Amino acid sequence: MPSEITRLQSIALLARLGLVYVRAFPRPDVSADAKAQTDYHTARGDRHIWIWQCHQIYGPYFRDSPNGVIFNSPSAQRTIYDAKANVTKGKYYSMWPMNADSINTWATIDKVKHARKRRILNAAFSDKALRSAEPYLIQHADRWCELLLLGTEAGWSEAKNMADWANYLVFDILGDLCYARSFGMKEPGPNELKFIPGFICDYMKFGHSLAHSPWSPVWLWLKPRGLDKVMEYMRPQSITTYFKWVESCLTQRIKEEEDLQNGLVDKAGVRNDMFHHIFQAKDPETGNLGYNKGELFSESDLLIIAGSDTTSTIFAGMFFYMTRFPLVYDRLIAEIRSTFTNSEEVHAGQQLTSCRYLRAFIDETMRMSPPVTSELSREVLQGGFTVDGHVFKEGAKVGVSSYSLHRNESIIQDPSVFRPERWILDEKNGVTAESIAAVESAFYPFSSG
């Protein structure tokens, strides 16, 4: 045990003092520990704003930790997150899996393993898969709108928290697509699973703060040495209820798909949802079948957590900007009502694609309030790595914050102003092809996802 502690101390010492090759970059306060500042702002939940403020003061790059540099340019974004870049995901990603058997695509650090998982997961997002998901999406959206309108017969209804309602809609859709069973969150009445969105939000806050804290190396060291089992033992009963619900759904869906493979059921009677495409997927390079049962659990859980959090964030952002910019709201209404005569016409196709202002509104919402705000750190591998002309040695950490990149004044005019029109060509009003290309070059609402 003492030797392991000494090893941990040595690693921490090297990380803080030995990696002198990033010292040429400015940092927020040379008289203080920059790492302490990034830890503090992570715990406060405003780290993305602190990063933007640092770029305002120090320019297109600064040092946020003894061996880490954050950039703010489209070229750095493309370079760092390129699939062939000589970097790997940082230790940050290793904090999240519950145990060694539940490592999903997002948390996989090994590039070869990640590539395999990603190739199989892509089956759920093919054009065919997305088209087959549309009926389920429309069904939930119609019901959601119906519930929102309750109480409006005689005028205004009571106020609703649209952040919560966005969560309810997205969770019900993803539950249906991944497990063939809706969470039923949008429905009135008691629901033992309604706590899940709040729990995921709290878990993300805790995990993100811990991953950026001084205790992260100790936590990572303890995880395979009993901490994972302790955390499982201490799991609240409500979370156990959720996992049992997921397990029962997963078992049922696997049986349905196996019956289909064995010719025991008619293909027309099987749900053509996300889980179907993931289960039936083969690795396009090897031809082998995709995921085992453990992987099916972790990947479908990833779709629920990652898909719900990001999508509901965008939904909440759209309602926020829509209600605060009446001219934008009026233009949206005019475009939608002039394109569709009733709600049944609203589906994927040429009519929906023709709604340019609607698309501009969504893109501008994601630019102003990206679901992924801070940088997703990458660690330089042996052989070094060059970003925007700066050479980094093995072990250095580099990244780009989407929140800051979307507000880069050298690329985007009036970046702090919500203006959907900036996405639509209108040379008479100063929106040129060049200005649109500039905004698009700095547009990464999901970082590299």
N, C-alpha and C positions, 0 to 999 in steps of 0.2 A: 504493500500500500504506500509506504513512504516514497518508493521509487516512482510510482504513478503520480503522486502529488508533485514531486520534483519535476517530472516531465511536464505536467500542466503549467507549473510556474515558469519553466523554460520557454514553453510555447508562448505564454502571455508576454514574457519579457522580450522575446524576439519580435512579436507583433508590435509592441509599443516602441521599442528602442532600436531594433536592428534594421528595420526597413527604411533606411535614410534616403532612399532614392526618390521619395515623393516630397521631400522637404522643400524643394524648390517651388512648390505650389503654395499660393496664399492660403491661410486658414483664418477662421473668424477672429481669434484672439491669440496672439503669439504668447501671451503671458498666462494663458489658461490651457487646459486640456480640451482640445476640440472634440474628442470622443465624449467627454462629459456633457458637452453641449448637445450633441446629437442624441445622446441617451435621454437627456432632460426633455427635449422637444418631442421625442418619440413617445415618452410617457404622457406628455400633455396632449398628444394627438394632433399637433400642429407642425410636425417635422417638415411636411411638404412646403408650408409657408415659410419656415425658417430657411429651407434650401433656396427658395426663390429670393428671399431677402439677401442671402449671402451672395447670390449671383448679381443682384443689383449693386452690391458693394464691391465685390472682388472680380467680377467679370465672368467670362465664359467657362471658367473652371475654378475650383477651390478644393482644399483638403478638408474633408469632414471627419477624418480620423487619422491616426499616425501613419497608416498605410493605405488610405483610401482617398480617391479623387472623384468628384462629381462634375461632369461636363454638362454643357447646355447648348448643343448644336445638333442639327439633323445628321451631319456627317458622323458625329460621335455615336449617335443612336444607331445608325446603320452599321457602323464598324463594330461596336461592342456586342450587339445582339445578333450579328450574323451567325448563321448556323456553323460556318466554317472558321469562325474566329478562334484564336488561340487562347481561349478563356474557358472557364467552367463556372457553373453556378456556385455561389459562395456557401459557407456553412449555414447561412440563414435558412436555406431550404431544408436542412437536416433537422431543424427544430420541430417541424410540423407533424410528421407521421406519428401515429399512436404507438406503432411498434414496427419491427423490421419487415413484417408481412403485409403492411398496409401502405406501402410507398407508391403513390400514384404518379402519373406522368409529370405533373407540375413539380413534385418534390424529388424527382429522380435526377441525380447529379451526373452519373455516368453517361457520357454522350452516346455510346452504342446502345445501352439499355433504353435511354430516353428516345432515341430515334425509332427503335422498334415499337415502343409503346405509342409514340406519336403517330406512326404510320397506321396502326390499327385504330386508334381513336379517331383518326380523320374520317373513318367510314361513317361516323355519326353526323358528319357535317358535309357530306357530299350533296350535290344538287338533288339527287334522288331522295336522300334521307330527309333533307329539309322540306321538300315538297310533301313527303308523306306525313310530316309532323304538322302541317298547316291545319288540317281539320280539328285536331285536338286543341291547338292554340286558339282557333276561332271560337270553338265551343266554350272555352274558359273565359275568353275576352267578352263574349256576349253575356255570359252569366254575371261576370264582374260588373259590367255596365248596368245590367238590370238591378243588381244590388245597390249600386251607387245611387240610382235614381229613386230608391225607396224613400218615401217621405216627402217627395217633391210635388205631389199631386196638388197641394194647396199653396205652393210657393217654395221658399228656400227650406232645405232640410237642415238638420243640425250639422255643424262643422265636422269634417273628417280629416284625420291625419293621413295625407296621401303617401307619406313615406311608408307607413304601416300597410296601407292598401296596395301599394306597389309590391311590397314583400309578399302579401297574401296571393296576389295574382301570379307572380313569377314562381313561387314555391308550388302552387297547385299545378301549374303547367309542367314544371320540371318533374314533379312527382309522378304525374301521369305519363310523361314521355319516358322516364327512366324505370319506373316500377309498375306501370299500368294501374296505379292507384293514386288518386289525388289526395293531398294532405287535408283538403277541405277547410283550409284556413279562411277563405273568403266568406264561407257560409256562416250565418248567424248561429249563436248558441255556443255552449262550452265545447272545447276541443283540447285534448291533452297534448296535442302536438303544436299548438299555437305559440308555444314559447320558443320554438326552434330558431326563428329569425333573430330574436334577441340574444339567444345563447351563442349563435354563430358570430354575431357582432362582438359580444363580450370576449369570446374565445380569440377572435382575430386581434382585438386590442391587446389582450394579455400576451398572445404569442408574438406579436410584432414588437411590443415593448421588451419582452424577454430576449428576443433574438438580437436586439440592439443594445442590450444591457451588458455590464461587465461580467455578469454571471453566466452568460451564454456558453463559454467553454466548459464550465463545470457542469451545466445542465446537459450538454451534449455527451460529456464523458459518463454521466450517471445513467443516461437513458437505456443503453443496452445492459447496464449492470444492476438492474432492478427497479429503476425509476419508472419505466413504462408500466410494470406490473403494479407498482404502488399507486400510480395515477389511475389505472384501471380499477383497482380496489376502491379508491376514493371517489369514483365516478358517481354523480348524483343519480337518484332513481329515475328522474325524468329523462336523463340521457340514455340510461339503460333501456327505458321504454321505447325511445326513438330507434335505437339500434335493433331492438327486437322487431319493431315494425318494419324496418328496412330489410332485416334478415328474412322475415316471412314473405315479403314482396319478392325479394330476390329468388328465394327458393321456388316460389310459384312460377316466376317468369322463366327460370332455367328449365323447369319441367316442361313448360309449354314449348320452348325452343327445341329441347331434346326430342319431344314427341314429334315436332315438325321435321327434324332431321331424320328420324326413324320412320317417317311416313305414316305415323299413327293419327295424324290430324290433317285436315284439308288446309292447304296453304292460304286459301281465301279467308279462313277463320282466324288467322293469327294476326295480332296487332303489328302494324308496320311502324313501330316507334323507334326511338333512339336505342333502346336496349336491344331490340331485334337486330339493328344494323351492327351494333358492337359485338353481339354474341356470334353473329354469322360471319363477321369480318375475318379475313385472312391477311397475313403479312404479305403485301404485294411483292416483296423481294424474295421471300423464301417459299411462299405458298403454304406455310404452316398455319394451323388454326390460331386464333388470336389469344385471348386472355383465359387464364384458369379462373376458378371460382373466387379465389382471394383477390385477384386483379379485377374481376368484374365488380366486386363489392367496392374496392377502393376507387375505381374509375367512375362508377355511377355516382358514388358519394361526391367525387370531385365535381361532376357535372352539376349536382345539386348545390353544393356550397359555392363554387366559383361562379357558376352561371347565375345563381339567384342574387348573390351580393352585387355583382357588376351590373346586371340588368336592372335590378330594383333601384340602384343608385342613379342610373340614367333616367329611369321613369320619374323618380322623385325630383331630379334636376329639371326635367321637362316641365313638370307642373309648377315648379318654383319660378322658372323664367316666363312661362306662359301667363301666370297670374300677375306678374310684375311689369310686363311689357304689353299693354293693351293693343298697341298697333300691330305687334307681332301676332297676337292672338287673333285679331280681326283678319289679318292676311291669311293665316292658317285656315280659319273658318271659311273664308271666301274660296280658297283653292280647293279645299276638300268638298264643299257643297256644290261647287261647279263641276267637279270631276265625277262624283258619285251621287246617284239619286236616292239610294238607300244603303243600309249597312251590309246587306247581302252581297253587294257589288265589291266590297272591300276585301280583296284577297290578292295574292301575288299575281302579277301580270302587268300588261302594258299600262293600264289605267293607273295603278299604284306607282309605277315607275315614273309616270308623267308628273307626279306631284313633286316638282323640284324644290319648292319652298319648304315643304314638309321635311324633305331630306336635308336641306340646308339647316333647318331648325334643329334637327336631331344632331347633326354634325357639330353645330355651334354649341349645343348643350354639352356634348362630350368634350369639346375643346375647353370650355370654361370649367367644367366639373368632371374631369376624367375619372373613371372608376379606379384606375391605378395611378396614384399621385406621386409617390416617392420613387426613388431609383430601385431597381432590382439588381443588386450588386453582382458583378462577375469577377472572378479571381483569375489573375494571369497565370498561365501555365509555363512550364519550362521552355525556354527559347525566347521569352519576352513577347511584348505586344506594343503596337504603336497606335495611338489615338490622336487624331488631329495634329500629327507631327511630333507628339511627345512619346518617348520610349519608356516603357515600364518593364521592370524585371519580374521574375517569377514571384508570386505571392502578393503582389499589389492588387488592390481592389478598385474597380472602375464602374461607373454607372451613369445613367441619365435620368433625371426626374421629368416625367411627362407634364406635371403641373407647371414646372418652370419653362420647359420647352414650348408649351402652348402659350406662354406669356412672354416670349422672347421678342423684345421691341425692335431688334435689328432685323427680324424676319416678318413680323406681323404688325400691321398698322393698328394702333389703338387696341392692343391685345386684351386689355381689361374691360373692354366694352362688349356687351352682348349684341352681336349684329349678324343675324343669319344671312343678310344680303351679301356679306363678304365671300360667300361660296358660289354666288350666281353671277355669271358674266354680264356686266353692264358698264361698258366703257364710258358712257355719258356721265355716269356717277362715280367714275374712278375705279371700278372693279374690272381689272384687266386680266387677261389670261396669265400674265406673269405674277400678279398678286395672288391669284387663286393657286397657282403652282407653288408659290412660296408657303402659303398656309398649309397646303397638302403635304409639303416636304417636312413640316414640323408637327404633323398630326399623328400622335401615337397614344390614343386614349387607353389602350390596353397594354401599353409598353410594347414588348415584342410578341404578345399573344395574338 
